[in-house]
Amino acid sequence: MLKSLLRVLSAASLLFAATSASADPSAASIRLYALDCGRAQFQDMGMFSDTGEYDGKPGVIADPCFLIVHPRGTLLWDTGLGDALAGQPDGKDAGHGIHLNVDKTLLQQLREIDLVPDAISFVGFSHLHFDHTGNAAQFDHATWLISRKELAAALSDSPPFGVDPAFLKGRDQSKIEQVDTDRDVFGDGSVQILAAPGHTPGHQVLLVRLKRAGAVLLSGDLFHTRDNQRLHRVPKINTDRADTLASFDRVDRIVANQQARLIVQHDAADFASLPKFPKYLD
């Protein structure tokens, strides 16, 4: 009788463990790739703080894209400066003392892991500035996940600074999903778009939960440098200072509570710290 009871309890324990593992989103087979989608050199980084710390100082920022491969599909997070720039070996002057470079196309990098644009299920945008939407038009088959406020601003009569609405022209509107607040991309809690406005009206960040690496939060342009994150410096070009500070606080708390690894997307050191493509976090 006792042996039978122990066998039942053992079986129940195994069933509970299996159920718990399958319910844990971090137990899924998810991979996070960091792709090099360009870089920007600034003669004057002053725009990245409204309190003067960078005025007159030069700097370089990275411009990565990120690919999340999930059992239920794929998400491309931000699309970089644009592959057309790769055809200009010396890069391109964008005005305002900014020089842009792309060394290798996004499509070339995707081909290294046997992916073509039509294999991408979703394209998510932290926001719609040109350095995050440069390759968007190459992913017509995918569903685009865009903040409703961000899309409205881009399509207004006076688009915000840094937004080129041309990439939206001719876009099948049925393939755009307008995100109002937070969005659970695959429905299991493993990949979440989180509202973090302030840099732009509908700015978003991405939280990814991985089995081995744990939680990783991709900052979009909420922070441009590690010092901006650490010292809560607000860029001059942001649309709302109060919203920015509230988003700083929200993301800081999420990172602390989730024990997440924060990746400041534009920070060259943060980008370099990630596995070099085609290696990945999982």
Backbone torsions as a table, in degrees:
resi	resn	phi	psi	omega
1	MET	NA	-45.7	-179.6
2	LEU	-64.5	-41.6	-179.9
3	LYS	-63.3	-39.4	179.3
4	SER	-64.2	-41.8	179.2
5	LEU	-63.4	-40.4	179.4
6	LEU	-65.3	-38.3	178.9
7	ARG	-64.8	-40.0	178.8
8	VAL	-63.7	-45.5	179.8
9	LEU	-63.8	-38.5	179.3
10	SER	-64.9	-44.0	178.8
11	ALA	-62.9	-41.2	179.4
12	ALA	-64.2	-38.7	179.5
13	SER	-64.1	-43.3	178.6
14	LEU	-64.0	-40.5	179.6
15	LEU	-63.6	-43.1	179.4
16	PHE	-62.4	-42.1	-179.9
17	ALA	-64.0	-42.7	-179.9
18	ALA	-65.1	-41.8	179.9
19	THR	-64.5	-41.7	-179.6
20	SER	-64.2	-40.2	-179.7
21	ALA	-64.7	-41.6	-178.4
22	SER	-71.1	-26.4	179.9
23	ALA	-81.2	-17.2	-179.1
24	ASP	-80.1	114.5	-176.7
25	PRO	-60.7	-26.8	-178.8
26	SER	-73.2	-11.8	180.0
27	ALA	-81.9	-11.2	179.6
28	ALA	-70.2	158.4	179.0
29	SER	-83.8	90.8	-176.0
30	ILE	-121.1	137.5	178.3
31	ARG	-123.1	141.8	178.2
32	LEU	-120.5	115.5	178.7
33	TYR	-104.8	141.4	172.9
34	ALA	-109.3	120.9	-177.3
35	LEU	-110.7	144.3	-179.9
36	ASP	-84.8	108.1	-178.6
37	CYS	-112.4	24.5	172.8
38	GLY	122.0	-178.2	177.2
39	ARG	-154.0	159.3	-179.9
40	ALA	-131.6	131.5	177.5
41	GLN	-105.6	132.9	-176.8
42	PHE	-116.7	130.5	170.8
43	GLN	-70.7	-27.6	-177.4
44	ASP	-144.2	115.1	-178.4
45	MET	-87.3	13.0	-173.2
46	GLY	-56.5	-28.3	-178.0
47	MET	-65.1	-15.3	-174.3
48	PHE	-90.4	6.3	171.4
49	SER	-153.9	132.5	179.3
50	ASP	-90.9	10.8	177.7
51	THR	-118.9	13.6	165.2
52	GLY	89.4	1.0	-174.8
53	GLU	-63.4	-29.5	-174.9
54	TYR	-105.0	1.6	-174.0
55	ASP	-55.5	125.6	177.4
56	GLY	77.3	0.7	-177.5
57	LYS	-99.0	134.1	178.1
58	PRO	-79.0	165.2	178.3
59	GLY	-173.1	167.3	178.8
60	VAL	-129.1	135.8	175.0
61	ILE	-121.2	147.3	175.0
62	ALA	-80.7	159.1	177.5
63	ASP	-137.3	72.1	-176.3
64	PRO	-81.6	163.3	165.1
65	CYS	-116.5	161.0	-179.6
66	PHE	-132.3	138.4	178.2
67	LEU	-117.3	125.8	175.4
68	ILE	-110.8	119.8	177.3
69	VAL	-103.0	117.9	-174.4
70	HIS	-123.6	150.9	178.3
71	PRO	-55.4	-22.5	-178.5
72	ARG	-100.3	5.5	178.9
73	GLY	148.8	-169.9	-178.4
74	THR	-128.0	144.6	177.1
75	LEU	-125.6	124.7	170.0
76	LEU	-98.1	121.8	-177.6
77	TRP	-104.5	111.8	-175.2
78	ASP	65.7	151.3	-172.7
79	THR	-126.2	12.5	169.2
80	GLY	76.3	-165.3	-174.4
81	LEU	-78.6	-27.5	-179.2
82	GLY	120.8	131.5	-176.1
83	ASP	-65.0	-23.1	-179.5
84	ALA	-58.7	-28.8	-179.2
85	LEU	-68.2	-22.2	180.0
86	ALA	-65.7	-20.9	177.7
87	GLY	-80.3	0.8	178.8
88	GLN	-117.6	91.1	-173.5
89	PRO	-54.8	-31.5	-179.7
90	ASP	-91.7	4.5	179.4
91	GLY	79.6	-164.9	-174.3
92	LYS	-142.5	134.9	172.5
93	ASP	-80.9	125.5	-177.9
94	ALA	-100.5	7.9	-176.3
95	GLY	82.8	169.5	178.6
96	HIS	58.4	26.1	178.7
97	GLY	73.6	25.8	-178.0
98	ILE	-114.4	130.5	177.6
99	HIS	-120.4	131.3	-174.4
100	LEU	-111.2	141.4	176.5
101	ASN	-137.6	142.8	169.6
102	VAL	-132.5	120.1	-176.4
103	ASP	-87.7	-33.8	-175.6
104	LYS	-144.6	136.3	-175.1
105	THR	-69.7	154.1	174.7
106	LEU	-62.0	-41.7	-178.5
107	LEU	-64.8	-37.4	175.8
108	GLN	-61.2	-41.8	-179.2
109	GLN	-66.6	-41.3	178.5
110	LEU	-63.0	-36.1	179.8
111	ARG	-64.1	-26.7	178.8
112	GLU	-62.5	-25.0	177.3
113	ILE	-113.9	26.3	173.0
114	ASP	60.9	39.5	175.8
115	LEU	-115.6	140.6	173.0
116	VAL	-116.3	162.6	-177.7
117	PRO	-53.0	-37.6	-178.2
118	ASP	-68.0	-11.2	178.8
119	ALA	-85.3	-6.1	-179.6
120	ILE	-85.7	122.5	-178.0
121	SER	-77.7	-46.0	-176.4
122	PHE	-132.3	146.2	166.9
123	VAL	-119.4	119.9	178.6
124	GLY	-107.7	142.1	-178.0
125	PHE	-118.9	125.8	172.7
126	SER	-61.4	-37.7	175.2
127	HIS	-169.7	-178.8	-169.0
128	LEU	-108.5	23.9	172.4
129	HIS	-64.8	152.7	-171.1
130	PHE	-59.0	-29.6	-177.8
131	ASP	-80.6	1.9	175.7
132	HIS	-117.9	-3.2	-175.5
133	THR	-125.6	8.9	-171.5
134	GLY	-59.5	-31.9	-179.3
135	ASN	-108.0	11.0	-173.1
136	ALA	-56.7	-41.7	-174.3
137	ALA	-64.3	-16.1	-179.7
138	GLN	-79.5	-4.1	-176.0
139	PHE	-120.2	52.3	-178.0
140	ASP	-64.2	-27.7	-176.4
141	HIS	-73.6	-25.6	-173.9
142	ALA	-78.8	158.4	169.4
143	THR	-84.9	126.6	179.5
144	TRP	-91.2	131.6	178.6
145	LEU	-105.1	106.2	-174.2
146	ILE	-129.7	137.6	173.7
147	SER	-57.1	135.2	179.1
148	ARG	-58.1	-43.8	179.6
149	LYS	-65.2	-37.8	-179.8
150	GLU	-65.2	-43.1	-179.4
151	LEU	-66.7	-41.6	179.5
152	ALA	-61.3	-41.2	179.3
153	ALA	-65.9	-41.6	-178.5
154	ALA	-64.9	-32.7	-176.5
155	LEU	-95.2	4.7	-180.0
156	SER	-73.0	170.8	178.9
157	ASP	-65.5	-24.1	178.6
158	SER	-127.3	82.0	-179.2
159	PRO	-58.7	147.2	-178.5
160	PRO	-63.3	159.8	174.3
161	PHE	-53.5	134.6	176.0
162	GLY	88.4	-4.0	-178.8
163	VAL	-105.1	126.5	174.5
164	ASP	-110.7	99.4	-175.8
165	PRO	-68.5	-4.4	-178.9
166	ALA	-59.5	-30.4	-178.1
167	PHE	-67.4	-14.7	179.4
168	LEU	-91.9	-11.6	-176.3
169	LYS	-65.6	134.0	179.0
170	GLY	76.8	1.2	-178.7
171	ARG	-71.5	132.2	176.1
172	ASP	-65.7	109.5	-175.5
173	GLN	-62.7	-23.1	178.6
174	SER	-68.8	-15.9	179.7
175	LYS	-99.3	12.8	174.0
176	ILE	-110.9	122.0	174.8
177	GLU	-102.9	115.9	-178.6
178	GLN	-84.2	122.8	-175.9
179	VAL	-95.6	124.8	-177.9
180	ASP	-89.2	-42.4	179.7
181	THR	-132.3	-115.9	176.3
182	ASP	-91.2	157.1	-177.2
183	ARG	-139.8	121.0	174.3
184	ASP	-85.2	102.6	-166.7
185	VAL	-62.3	-47.5	-175.4
186	PHE	-107.8	5.8	172.7
187	GLY	79.3	9.4	-179.7
188	ASP	-124.0	8.4	177.8
189	GLY	82.4	-0.8	-175.0
190	SER	-82.6	-27.0	-177.8
191	VAL	-134.4	110.3	-173.8
192	GLN	-126.6	127.2	169.6
193	ILE	-85.8	128.1	-175.6
194	LEU	-120.6	132.6	179.3
195	ALA	-65.8	131.7	177.8
196	ALA	-149.8	66.0	-174.4
197	PRO	-71.6	168.1	177.0
198	GLY	133.4	-52.2	173.9
199	HIS	-62.0	-45.0	170.7
200	THR	-136.2	169.6	-175.2
201	PRO	-60.0	-32.3	-176.9
202	GLY	-124.3	33.7	-177.8
203	HIS	-59.9	145.9	-177.8
204	GLN	-136.5	156.2	171.6
205	VAL	-120.5	169.5	-176.9
206	LEU	-126.6	128.2	176.7
207	LEU	-110.5	123.1	-179.4
208	VAL	-121.1	130.1	178.3
209	ARG	-106.3	120.8	-176.2
210	LEU	-114.7	153.5	-174.2
211	LYS	-66.6	-48.3	-176.4
212	ARG	-95.0	-41.0	-175.9
213	ALA	-81.3	-15.1	-177.9
214	GLY	79.9	-157.7	-177.6
215	ALA	-78.9	137.9	177.3
216	VAL	-129.6	130.3	178.8
217	LEU	-115.4	122.5	178.8
218	LEU	-95.1	124.6	-164.9
219	SER	-83.6	-9.6	-170.0
220	GLY	56.3	-133.4	176.7
221	ASP	-109.1	21.2	174.0
222	LEU	-58.4	-41.0	172.5
223	PHE	-124.0	141.6	176.7
224	HIS	-103.7	-26.2	179.1
225	THR	-137.5	164.0	176.6
226	ARG	-63.9	-35.7	177.9
227	ASP	-65.6	-36.9	176.6
228	ASN	-60.9	-39.2	179.2
229	GLN	-70.4	-46.3	-174.7
230	ARG	-68.8	-37.4	-173.4
231	LEU	-108.3	4.4	177.9
232	HIS	54.5	50.1	175.4
233	ARG	-83.0	134.3	-175.6
234	VAL	-103.8	124.1	178.2
235	PRO	-63.4	147.9	177.2
236	LYS	-62.4	-30.2	-173.0
237	ILE	-82.9	-2.2	-179.4
238	ASN	-67.5	150.7	-176.3
239	THR	-83.0	-24.5	-177.3
240	ASP	-150.8	113.4	-176.6
241	ARG	-67.8	-42.4	-179.1
242	ALA	-64.2	-43.1	177.1
243	ASP	-62.0	-39.0	178.8
244	THR	-59.9	-48.0	-178.6
245	LEU	-64.7	-36.8	176.7
246	ALA	-65.7	-38.6	178.5
247	SER	-69.5	-37.4	172.9
248	PHE	-53.4	-49.5	-176.5
249	ASP	-63.6	-44.0	-179.6
250	ARG	-60.6	-48.0	-176.9
251	VAL	-68.3	-39.6	176.2
252	ASP	-57.6	-42.3	-179.3
253	ARG	-68.7	-39.6	178.0
254	ILE	-63.2	-45.6	179.3
255	VAL	-59.1	-43.5	-179.6
256	ALA	-67.5	-46.3	-175.9
257	ASN	-70.1	-34.2	-179.6
258	GLN	-90.9	-3.7	-173.6
259	GLN	51.2	46.2	-173.2
260	ALA	-87.2	152.2	171.0
261	ARG	-86.8	117.1	179.7
262	LEU	-88.1	127.8	173.6
263	ILE	-109.7	111.8	173.5
264	VAL	-79.5	105.1	-165.8
265	GLN	-56.5	-40.1	-176.4
266	HIS	-84.8	-8.1	-179.1
267	ASP	-78.1	118.1	-173.9
268	ALA	-60.1	-37.0	-179.9
269	ALA	-68.5	-39.4	177.2
270	ASP	-63.1	-44.1	178.8
271	PHE	-63.1	-43.5	-179.5
272	ALA	-65.4	-23.2	-178.8
273	SER	-75.4	-13.7	-178.8
274	LEU	-83.5	156.3	176.9
275	PRO	-55.5	134.1	-178.5
276	LYS	-73.0	124.8	-178.7
277	PHE	-52.5	135.5	13.6
278	PRO	-92.3	15.9	172.6
279	LYS	-70.7	166.4	-171.9
280	TYR	-153.9	166.5	168.8
281	LEU	-93.7	143.4	174.7
282	ASP	-145.0	NA	NA
